Amino acid sequence: MQRRDFLRLTALFPLGAASMRLLAADGRAVAPVEKMPDGRAHRFELSAQQFLLDGRPFQIRSGEMHPMRIPHEYWQHRIRMAKAMGLNTIAVYIMWNALESEPGVFDLKTGSRDFVRFIQLCQEEGMWVYLRPGPYVCAEWDFGGLPPYLLREKDIRVRHKDDAHYMQAVKRYLDAIAPHIAPLMTAKGGPILMVQVENEYASFGNDLDYLKQLQAMWRERGIEGPFSISDGLGQIQKEKTYLPGTVLGLDGDTDFAAAQAIAGEAPVWVGEGYPGWLTHWGDKDFQRGDYTDTLRKLLEQGRSFNLYVVYGGTNFGFTAGANANGDYSNFEPVITSYDYGAPINEAGEATPDYHRFRALIGAHVTHPLPDVPAAQKLMAFPAAMARPYASLWENLPPAKAVARPQANELLFAQDHGMVLYRKTVRTGGKLAIDGVRDYATVFSGGRYLDYVSRVHKPGLREQQHVAVPAPAGDAGNELDILVDSFGHVGYGQAMADRKGIVGGVQLEGRELQDWQAYSLPLDEHYVAGLKPLQIKPSRPGVFFKATVTLDRVADSYIDMSAWDKGYVWVNGHLLGRYWRIGPQQRLYCPASWFKAGDNEVLVFDLHRTEVASIRGFEHLHG
């Protein structure tokens, strides 16, 4: 999805002068076919600048949703919501890093990873599928869907055909998923109309041979296409990375005439049309969009389109990604909610946009639309006090000696979480930390001094130095720099976004050497092994625990407005990050993560030491 702000103004862009031609082979105008996947083999073809299904023109009315952002028990409901809005296709990203946690360690089945089952559900509900399997997807997902283990290679060049390590990993990924995709293509009786080759490559590079090689790798594994690419029109014009013979999807643009000049006889469609937009931590408010006029024109002209997104869902756990400039500046992490201002909100409810879009589409199709499915129930629950439970400082693993601070990925093969850098210093002065990724709290002699943030937003100081007091005695003070990470950058040139401290640390201009580094991944193993507090905590870096007692379970939004910055777990499930700078203050929790009776809510906060409350609401917003 294009990150350029001007693309949010899609509704203002003119549609191309030429309307889509719906013509039979003899030149007669015909109505688009309205077939549903039925388990039989179908011919989906590209011909004369249009899509053909079994020889007749076919309009793709697609809405995007991502299985990994949806609790699997809600997959069917979200698909039915899209169908009831008048869509006939679901666009699906597959996030590589959700399937392969370590090199060669794949999980294609548990929880929301079972993309095959999701695609089968689409077919069962009478919906076609536009498959976008990567290897790179962007999607505001951690590292754009690429596995962070790639960053353990110091000189890795991702999205490069000449990097042997990267391409070997891509082959391993395609070997794992292609056998599951091939039987689901329309030619084999499945619902997949076409497969996208990579994603928005022109926003990153200009090596057309890289795309050709990926396409060839799919064909070698039994996927014959049709294939598509999706990109910004300006980027693809500049970089000349149109892959001949593929469907050209326009991201945030509707200049079909200019795009058709590139694609020749291959179809052009709206590969990503934006009814909403992404929100970053520190934004003034949740982003919204206005796509009504653009959708009306697309329908009037019979154009095919994909709404990005019809349903966004949630960046559970560590999955939220980030954006940055090519030089790694202007770092903007994505919030935990992926509501996106979509027509179907995070809890699966129809928004006003949903009803507007449904009315528009319903007026342009020849069949009655299904009834809108009822939304799931949501619940509120009263405030529960979260009390100090464990201290990070009493749960440090063995240290690793390093001459200079290094990134988590290189030091510990650690993809997410935190790292602590410790050194005894015998002087005070101005402490400068070069390359904090992404948020550091600094301590001297066990006392909190200040924070350093890579994120520069209103409400956050942009201090260049932290004042370190001189030690009282000759023994010196322990200097602790605790670094928390957001998701890896997943768009543009800043793709080596390793976490921790990636530069040097200077005290009064002198670089500090010889550190002890501690790996704090905040993963299931680490959290399960926490030793409870022995004494009341005096320094920030505390885990808090609350018990929420429920008579029944339903979805809820957990309010974290009383807290500062950190993470929340419900019954062992990591919901994601919270941060006082907002705009998100409530984290969506699905009913399946709760249970009747007592529920354990664990909170890790980087700044608090005192008791605070959490409570549940029925809405994302106050």
C-alpha positions in Angstrom: 0.0 0.0 0.0 1.5 3.4 -1.0 2.7 5.5 1.9 2.6 8.9 0.1 0.2 11.3 1.7 -1.2 12.5 -1.6 -2.6 9.1 -2.3 -5.0 9.6 0.5 -6.7 12.1 -1.9 -7.8 9.3 -4.2 -11.4 10.5 -4.2 -10.2 13.7 -6.0 -8.3 12.0 -8.8 -10.0 11.9 -12.2 -11.0 8.6 -13.7 -9.5 7.9 -17.1 -11.5 9.0 -20.0 -12.0 5.6 -21.5 -14.5 3.2 -19.9 -13.8 -0.4 -19.5 -14.9 -2.4 -22.6 -17.2 -5.3 -21.9 -17.1 -6.9 -25.3 -17.6 -10.5 -26.6 -15.1 -11.9 -29.1 -17.3 -10.6 -32.0 -17.3 -7.1 -30.6 -20.8 -7.1 -29.2 -21.4 -5.5 -25.8 -22.3 -8.0 -23.1 -23.1 -7.8 -19.4 -20.5 -8.9 -17.0 -20.9 -12.5 -15.8 -21.8 -13.1 -12.1 -20.6 -16.6 -11.3 -19.5 -17.9 -7.9 -16.8 -20.5 -7.2 -18.6 -23.9 -7.2 -15.7 -26.4 -7.0 -15.6 -26.8 -10.8 -12.7 -25.8 -13.0 -13.1 -22.3 -14.5 -11.1 -20.3 -17.0 -10.0 -16.9 -15.7 -8.1 -15.1 -18.4 -6.7 -11.8 -19.4 -7.8 -10.6 -22.8 -8.3 -7.3 -24.7 -7.7 -5.2 -21.6 -10.3 -7.0 -19.5 -10.9 -10.0 -17.2 -12.7 -13.0 -18.7 -14.3 -15.7 -16.7 -15.2 -18.7 -18.8 -15.0 -16.5 -21.9 -17.2 -13.7 -20.6 -16.2 -10.3 -19.2 -16.0 -10.3 -15.4 -15.9 -7.4 -13.0 -13.8 -8.0 -9.8 -15.4 -6.2 -6.9 -12.9 -7.0 -4.2 -12.3 -6.1 -0.6 -9.1 -6.9 1.3 -8.8 -8.6 4.6 -5.9 -10.5 6.2 -6.5 -13.8 8.0 -3.6 -13.1 10.4 -5.4 -10.0 11.7 -8.6 -11.8 12.4 -9.4 -14.3 15.1 -10.0 -17.5 13.1 -13.4 -18.0 14.7 -14.5 -14.7 13.0 -13.3 -15.5 9.5 -16.6 -16.6 8.2 -18.4 -13.6 9.7 -16.0 -11.1 8.1 -16.2 -12.9 4.7 -20.0 -12.8 4.9 -19.9 -9.1 5.8 -17.9 -8.4 2.6 -20.3 -10.4 0.5 -23.3 -8.6 1.9 -21.7 -5.3 1.0 -21.9 -6.5 -2.7 -18.3 -7.7 -3.2 -17.6 -10.9 -5.0 -13.9 -11.3 -4.2 -11.6 -11.3 -1.1 -8.0 -10.1 -1.5 -5.7 -11.9 0.8 -2.2 -11.2 1.9 -0.1 -14.1 3.3 2.4 -12.9 5.8 5.6 -15.0 5.4 6.9 -14.2 8.8 3.7 -15.4 10.5 4.3 -18.9 8.9 8.1 -19.3 9.3 9.4 -18.3 12.8 12.9 -19.6 12.3 14.7 -20.8 9.1 12.8 -23.9 8.0 10.4 -23.9 11.0 6.9 -23.5 9.4 3.5 -23.5 10.9 0.7 -23.4 8.4 -2.1 -24.6 10.6 -2.5 -23.2 14.1 -4.8 -20.3 14.9 -5.0 -17.7 12.1 -2.1 -19.1 10.2 -4.2 -21.6 8.2 -4.6 -19.5 5.1 -5.8 -22.6 3.1 -8.8 -22.9 5.4 -9.5 -19.2 5.0 -9.4 -19.5 1.2 -11.7 -22.5 1.4 -14.1 -20.5 3.5 -14.2 -17.8 0.9 -15.2 -20.5 -1.7 -17.8 -21.9 0.6 -19.3 -18.5 1.0 -19.3 -17.9 -2.8 -16.4 -15.5 -2.9 -13.5 -15.5 -5.3 -9.9 -14.8 -4.0 -7.2 -12.5 -5.2 -4.1 -13.9 -3.6 -1.2 -11.7 -2.5 1.4 -14.1 -1.0 4.5 -11.9 -1.1 7.3 -12.8 -0.4 7.0 -9.1 0.5 3.6 -7.6 1.2 4.1 -4.3 3.2 0.6 -4.1 4.7 1.9 -2.1 7.7 3.0 -5.5 9.0 6.3 -6.1 10.8 9.1 -6.0 8.2 6.5 -6.0 5.4 5.9 -9.7 6.0 9.6 -10.7 5.6 11.0 -12.9 8.4 13.1 -10.8 10.8 15.6 -13.7 11.1 16.9 -12.3 7.8 18.3 -9.4 9.7 20.6 -11.7 11.6 22.8 -11.7 8.4 24.9 -8.6 8.7 25.0 -7.8 5.0 21.6 -9.1 3.9 20.0 -7.3 0.9 16.3 -8.2 1.0 14.2 -8.0 -2.2 17.4 -8.5 -4.3 17.8 -11.4 -6.7 21.5 -11.3 -6.3 21.5 -11.9 -2.6 21.9 -15.7 -2.3 20.8 -15.9 1.3 17.6 -13.9 0.7 16.7 -15.8 -2.5 17.4 -19.2 -0.7 14.9 -18.2 2.0 12.4 -17.1 -0.7 12.7 -20.5 -2.3 12.1 -22.2 1.0 9.0 -20.1 1.5 7.6 -20.8 -1.9 8.4 -24.5 -1.5 6.3 -24.5 1.7 3.2 -22.7 0.4 3.0 -23.3 -3.4 1.8 -27.0 -3.0 -1.1 -25.6 -1.0 -2.0 -22.8 -3.4 -1.9 -24.8 -6.7 -5.0 -26.9 -6.0 -6.9 -23.7 -5.1 -6.5 -22.0 -8.5 -9.7 -21.5 -10.6 -8.3 -23.9 -13.2 -8.3 -26.6 -10.6 -11.7 -25.8 -9.2 -10.6 -23.4 -6.5 -11.5 -19.8 -5.9 -8.1 -18.1 -6.6 -8.4 -15.9 -9.7 -4.8 -14.6 -9.8 -1.6 -14.4 -7.8 0.3 -11.2 -7.2 4.1 -11.2 -7.8 5.7 -9.4 -4.9 4.2 -6.0 -4.0 4.8 -2.4 -4.8 8.3 -3.1 -6.0 8.7 0.2 -7.8 8.6 1.9 -4.5 11.8 0.0 -3.6 13.8 -1.0 -6.6 14.0 -1.1 -10.4 15.3 -4.6 -11.2 12.6 -6.0 -13.4 14.6 -9.2 -13.6 13.9 -9.8 -9.9 10.1 -9.8 -10.6 10.6 -12.1 -13.6 12.6 -14.5 -11.5 9.9 -14.6 -8.8 7.2 -15.2 -11.5 9.4 -18.0 -12.9 9.7 -19.5 -9.4 5.9 -19.7 -9.1 5.6 -21.4 -12.4 8.3 -23.9 -11.5 6.1 -24.8 -8.5 2.9 -25.4 -10.6 1.3 -21.9 -10.4 0.7 -20.8 -13.9 -1.1 -17.6 -13.2 -2.7 -15.3 -14.2 -0.3 -13.0 -12.3 -0.6 -9.4 -11.2 1.5 -6.6 -9.8 0.3 -3.6 -7.8 2.0 -0.3 -7.5 1.7 3.5 -7.6 1.4 4.8 -11.2 4.1 7.4 -10.7 6.6 4.9 -9.3 6.1 2.3 -12.0 6.4 5.0 -14.7 9.7 6.2 -13.2 11.2 2.8 -12.4 9.9 0.9 -15.4 9.1 -2.2 -13.4 5.9 -3.3 -15.2 6.1 -7.1 -15.5 4.9 -7.8 -19.1 1.7 -9.7 -19.4 0.5 -9.2 -15.8 -2.5 -7.4 -14.5 -1.5 -3.9 -13.5 -3.1 -2.8 -10.3 -3.1 0.9 -9.5 -2.6 1.8 -5.8 -4.4 5.0 -4.9 -4.8 6.2 -8.5 -7.4 6.0 -11.2 -5.6 7.2 -14.3 -6.5 4.2 -16.4 -5.5 5.7 -19.7 -1.9 6.3 -18.6 -1.7 2.9 -17.0 -3.1 1.2 -20.0 -0.3 2.7 -22.1 2.1 0.7 -19.9 0.1 -2.5 -19.7 -0.8 -2.8 -23.4 -3.5 -5.5 -23.7 -3.4 -6.7 -20.1 -6.1 -5.4 -17.8 -5.7 -2.4 -15.5 -7.7 -2.1 -12.4 -7.7 -0.4 -9.0 -5.4 -2.8 -7.1 -5.7 -0.8 -3.9 -8.5 1.8 -3.4 -8.4 3.4 0.0 -11.7 3.9 1.9 -9.6 4.7 5.0 -5.9 5.0 6.0 -3.4 3.8 8.5 -2.7 5.4 11.9 0.6 5.9 13.6 1.4 6.3 17.2 1.3 10.0 18.0 -1.1 11.0 15.2 -3.6 13.6 16.3 -6.5 11.3 15.6 -7.5 8.0 13.9 -7.2 8.4 10.1 -10.3 8.3 8.0 -11.1 8.5 4.3 -13.9 9.4 1.8 -14.1 6.9 -1.1 -17.8 7.3 -1.9 -17.5 9.4 -5.1 -14.6 7.4 -6.4 -16.5 4.1 -5.9 -19.5 5.5 -7.6 -17.5 6.4 -10.7 -15.8 3.0 -10.7 -19.1 1.3 -10.6 -20.6 3.6 -13.3 -17.7 2.7 -15.6 -17.8 -1.0 -14.8 -14.2 -0.9 -13.5 -12.7 -3.7 -11.4 -11.4 -2.7 -8.0 -10.0 -3.8 -4.7 -10.8 -1.9 -1.5 -7.8 -1.7 0.8 -9.2 -2.6 3.2 -12.8 -3.7 3.6 -11.9 -5.0 7.0 -8.6 -4.2 8.8 -8.6 -6.1 12.1 -5.8 -6.0 14.7 -2.0 -6.0 14.9 -1.9 -8.6 17.7 1.3 -9.3 19.5 4.5 -7.9 17.8 3.0 -7.8 14.3 2.5 -4.0 13.8 5.0 -2.6 11.4 6.5 0.9 10.9 7.3 3.4 8.2 10.4 5.6 7.8 12.3 7.7 5.3 15.0 6.0 3.2 17.7 7.2 5.6 15.7 5.8 8.6 14.6 9.2 9.8 10.9 10.1 10.4 10.3 6.8 12.1 6.5 6.2 12.4 5.3 3.0 14.1 1.8 1.7 13.4 -0.7 1.4 16.3 -2.0 -1.9 17.5 -5.4 -1.4 15.9 -5.7 -1.9 12.2 -9.2 -0.5 12.1 -8.0 1.6 9.2 -11.3 3.6 9.0 -12.5 0.5 7.0 -16.2 0.0 6.1 -16.2 -2.9 8.6 -14.7 -1.8 11.9 -12.3 -3.7 14.1 -15.1 -5.5 16.0 -16.8 -6.5 12.8 -19.6 -3.9 12.8 -20.9 -2.2 9.7 -20.0 1.5 9.6 -21.8 4.4 7.8 -19.4 3.9 4.9 -20.4 0.2 4.8 -24.0 1.1 4.2 -23.2 3.8 1.7 -21.0 1.4 -0.3 -23.6 -1.4 -0.1 -26.2 0.9 -1.5 -23.9 2.0 -4.4 -22.9 -1.6 -5.3 -26.5 -2.9 -4.9 -27.7 -0.4 -7.5 -25.2 -1.7 -10.0 -25.6 -5.5 -9.7 -28.4 -7.6 -11.0 -28.9 -9.8 -8.0 -30.2 -9.0 -4.5 -27.6 -8.6 -1.9 -27.6 -10.9 1.2 -28.7 -9.6 4.5 -26.0 -7.9 6.6 -24.9 -10.4 9.2 -25.4 -9.4 12.8 -22.4 -8.2 14.6 -20.8 -10.0 17.6 -21.8 -8.8 21.0 -19.3 -6.6 22.9 -19.0 -6.2 26.6 -17.9 -3.7 29.1 -16.4 -4.7 32.5 -15.7 -2.6 35.5 -12.3 -1.3 36.5 -9.9 -3.8 38.0 -6.7 -2.8 39.8 -3.4 -4.0 38.3 -0.8 -4.3 41.1 2.9 -4.8 40.8 3.7 -8.4 40.2 7.3 -8.8 38.9 10.3 -6.6 38.2 12.2 -6.8 35.0 15.3 -6.0 37.1 14.8 -9.2 39.1 14.3 -11.2 36.0 17.4 -10.6 34.0 19.0 -13.5 32.1 22.7 -14.1 32.0 24.6 -11.2 30.4 26.6 -11.2 27.2 29.8 -9.2 27.1 30.2 -6.9 24.1 32.7 -4.2 23.2 30.0 -1.9 21.8 26.2 -2.1 21.8 24.9 -4.0 18.9 21.4 -4.8 17.5 19.2 -7.4 19.0 19.1 -9.4 15.8 22.9 -9.6 15.7 23.6 -10.1 19.4 20.9 -12.6 20.3 19.1 -13.6 17.1 16.1 -11.8 18.8 13.4 -10.5 16.6 11.3 -8.4 19.0 11.0 -7.2 22.6 13.7 -5.4 24.5 17.4 -5.4 25.3 19.3 -4.0 28.2 22.8 -2.5 27.9 24.7 -2.1 31.2 28.1 -0.5 32.1 29.7 0.9 35.2 30.7 4.5 34.8 32.9 6.5 37.1 32.1 10.0 35.8 28.9 12.0 35.0 28.0 14.3 32.2 26.1 14.4 29.0 25.1 11.0 27.6 24.5 10.7 23.9 23.1 7.6 22.3 23.4 7.2 18.6 21.0 4.9 16.9 18.3 4.2 19.5 15.7 1.8 18.0 13.3 2.6 19.1 12.7 3.9 22.7 15.2 3.9 25.6 14.8 4.5 29.3 18.1 5.5 31.0 19.0 4.7 34.6 22.0 5.5 36.8 22.6 3.7 40.0 19.1 2.2 39.8 17.5 5.7 39.5 15.4 6.6 36.4 16.9 9.6 34.5 15.1 10.1 31.3 14.0 8.6 28.0 15.2 8.8 24.4 12.7 8.2 21.6 13.2 7.6 17.9 9.6 8.7 17.4 9.2 12.5 17.2 5.6 13.5 17.7 3.8 16.1 19.8 4.0 15.4 23.5 7.5 13.8 23.2 10.6 15.7 23.9 13.4 15.6 21.3 16.3 15.9 23.7 19.7 15.2 22.3 21.4 14.2 25.6 20.6 12.6 29.0 22.3 14.2 32.0 24.1 11.5 34.0 25.0 12.5 37.6 28.5 12.0 38.9 28.9 8.9 41.1 29.1 9.6 44.8 32.1 7.3 45.3 35.0 5.7 43.5 33.1 2.5 42.7 31.0 4.3 40.1 27.4 3.8 39.1 25.7 1.2 37.0 24.5 2.9 33.8 21.5 1.0 32.4 20.0 1.7 28.9 16.8 -0.3 28.4 15.7 -0.3 24.8 12.2 -1.2 23.7 11.4 -1.9 20.1 8.4 -1.2 17.7 7.9 -3.2 14.5 10.5 -3.3 11.8 10.1 -0.8 9.0 8.2 -2.5 6.2 8.1 0.0 3.3 10.6 1.9 1.2 14.4 1.8 1.4 14.9 1.5 5.2 14.6 -2.3 5.2 17.6 -3.0 7.5 15.8 -1.7 10.5 17.5 -3.7 13.2 16.5 -3.0 16.8 18.3 -2.0 20.0 21.3 0.4 19.8 22.8 0.4 16.4 25.4 3.2 16.9 27.7 4.2 19.7 27.2 5.6 23.2 29.3 8.6 24.3 29.6 10.2 27.8 31.0 13.7 27.6 32.1 13.0 24.0 34.0 9.8 24.9 32.7 6.6 23.5 31.9 4.0 26.1 33.3 0.5 25.6 32.8 -2.9 27.2 29.1 -3.5 28.0 27.0 -6.2 29.4 23.9 -6.9 27.2 20.8 -8.8 28.3 18.2 -10.3 26.0 14.6 -9.6 27.0 12.4 -10.9 24.2 9.1 -10.7 26.1 8.1 -13.9 24.4 5.9 -16.7 25.9 8.9 -18.4 27.5 10.2 -15.3 29.2 6.8 -14.2 30.5 5.9 -17.6 31.8 9.2 -17.7 33.8 8.8 -14.4 35.6 9.7 -14.6 39.3 7.3 -12.5 41.5 8.5 -9.4 43.4 10.4 -9.8 46.6 10.0 -6.1 47.6 8.0 -3.1 46.5 9.4 -1.8 43.2 11.3 1.5 43.3 12.3 1.8 39.7 10.2 1.6 36.5 10.2 -1.6 34.5 7.5 -3.4 36.3 5.0 -6.2 35.3 1.5 -5.6 36.8 -1.2 -8.2 37.2 -5.0 -7.8 37.5 -7.8 -10.3 37.8 -11.0 -9.6 35.8 -13.9 -11.8 36.8 -16.5 -12.4 34.1 -20.0 -14.0 34.2 -20.0 -14.2 30.4 -17.5 -13.6 27.6 -17.7 -11.3 24.6 -15.4 -9.0 22.6 -14.2 -6.0 24.5 -11.9 -3.0 24.2 -9.4 -2.8 27.2 -8.8 0.7 28.2 -5.2 1.6 29.0 -5.5 5.4 29.4 -4.3 5.2 33.0 -1.0 3.8 31.8 2.1 5.1 30.0 3.9 2.8 27.6 4.1 -1.0 27.3 2.4 -4.3 26.5 -0.8 -6.1 27.6 -1.4 -9.9 27.9 -4.8 -11.5 28.5 -4.7 -15.0 29.8 -1.2 -15.4 28.2 -2.2 -13.9 24.8 -0.2 -10.7 23.8 -2.7 -8.2 22.6 -0.1 -5.7 21.6 1.4 -2.3 22.5 -0.2 0.7 24.2 1.3 4.2 24.6 -0.1 7.3 26.3 0.6 9.5 23.2 -2.3 7.8 21.4 -4.5 8.2 19.6 -5.3 4.6 20.5 -6.0 4.1 24.2 -8.2 0.9 24.0 -7.0 -2.5 22.7 -9.4 -4.9 21.1 -9.7 -8.3 22.7 -11.7 -11.1 21.1 -14.1 -13.1 23.2 -12.1 -16.3 22.7 -9.2 -14.8 24.7 -11.4 -14.4 27.7 -13.0 -17.1 29.8 -15.9 -17.3 32.3 -14.6 -16.8 35.8 -11.2 -15.2 36.6 -9.1 -13.8 33.8 -5.4 -12.8 34.2 -4.4 -9.5 32.7 -0.6 -8.9 32.7 0.7 -5.4 31.9 4.4 -4.4 31.4 4.9 -0.6 31.7 8.2 1.1 31.1 7.4 4.1 33.4 4.9 3.2 36.1 5.7 1.7 39.5 2.3 2.3 41.2 -1.1 0.6 40.9 -3.4 1.6 38.1 -6.7 0.4 36.7 -7.9 -1.3 33.5 -11.5 -1.6 32.4 -13.4 -2.9 29.4 -15.5 -0.9 26.9 -17.8 -1.7 24.0 -16.2 0.7 21.6 -12.7 1.6 20.4 -13.3 5.3 20.9 -14.4 7.2 24.0 
